[in-house]
Amino acid sequence: MAVLSSPLVLVQSVPPVTRAFTGATIVSSALYGYLCWKGLGTEAAQYMTVVPGSAFYAPWTLLTSALVETSIFEASDFIATLIFVPASLKYLERLWGSIETLKFIVVSIVASNIIAFGFNWIEFIATRNADMFLYGMHYHGQMALQIAILVAFTQLIPEHQIQVLGVIKARVKSLPMAYLTLSTVLCIVGFQCPWIIIQFGWFVGWVYLRFYKKNPGESVGGVDTYGDRSETFSLISWFPPFMHYPLTLLGNFVYSLANRFHLIPSAGSDVELGGYGQVPGTARAEAERRRAMALKALDQRLANSSSPVGSSSTNAAPAQTRSPPTVGLARTDSAGTSPSPPPNGRALDRTKSGSESDDAGKAKSDIR
């Protein structure tokens, strides 16, 4: 029973969305393989994968195609689907929650397939080759979701270093562009389907995390915040410096159009600036910015107050050393002379003896 209970405990420990998505992937892939074995591969591809020429009549394939792995020969996709994706979704679901993780999965898959569908139709209009671009390419698998997960990890743990068999070492923030480079090379060689969907998955994942993902538990002034508008997660941060200027111009133009048509939710107003701030995209970034400003103001205040405090402390010591002689001066002034102040505490003794003699004189006058 212990042997049987340990896998059940392991399955129950997986969050619900990750468990359901992984189970659906295994069942759908097994069903597709069974239908192909029975000689129904054409029908299975038409109703379970995205075929640009027939997707109008099977729109559900824009989502369900990600649950189908057609063969083990696409090694990177197959291994990543069975190992990398479940572990990554488990991490994200515990961090974001089930609802946000489910929305991230659906958006990454469906939007990428829609772009691929439209791109193939553009190629068909340009070449009039329906056999290749409308019916010869079947989009399937989770490549779009895989690179979207890498983009999410770049946002969350960019400096984390991973090792593969103790030989290959890389930081998380470099993985998306490495996967994107692999996709570009394979597309140039001629393997457009399904590798080009990696390009679309990267862009969709970044746009969603940058502008649309709701940040649960992070609000500014009671207003929900969306996306991550920090400079470290900007579009130009993915590209070399020589491409920053043209990408900035293009990005600002597209961003202004999107704002004009209200396509992008606001990231929350900046309380101090009285409007939208580009950098404080989340409450966490807002808190960090304000903490840095408070520390800077405190340092300046301490620096400004250090010099007056030092001067007053240096003047206070001589004043304390000169305070005893002032009593002696008061006694000598009453006598009508102004001798130099005696050293040490002799002036105090004189005043004490003088006061005692005055008391004695008063006592004698009372007795008389």
Disulfide bonds with the S-S distance in Angstrom:
none
